[in-house]
Amino acid sequence: MRFENATEGWSEFLEKYPPDAILVDVERPISAVLTEHPSWRRVYRDDVYAIHAPAESALPVVDRTGTRLAATFP
């Protein structure tokens, strides 16, 4: 919860379990913190989720904000 809420000690989670990318709900405080953090960059965003990757990642940036995403389930 400290990570999602970006409260004191949130980065300890990333130090203990270093990820290649982080999927977050854009409404959670951690999304804004990661967007501004120099070690991370947002590589994907839609109206609900964002993916953040390490700043040196070669992943392209994709912004689907405002795009209707249709989902199907078999």
Secondary structure, DSSP 8 states (H G I E B T S, - for coil): -HHHHT-TTHHHHHHHS--S-EEEETTSHHHHHHHH-TTEEEEEE-SSEEEEEETT-----EE-TT--------
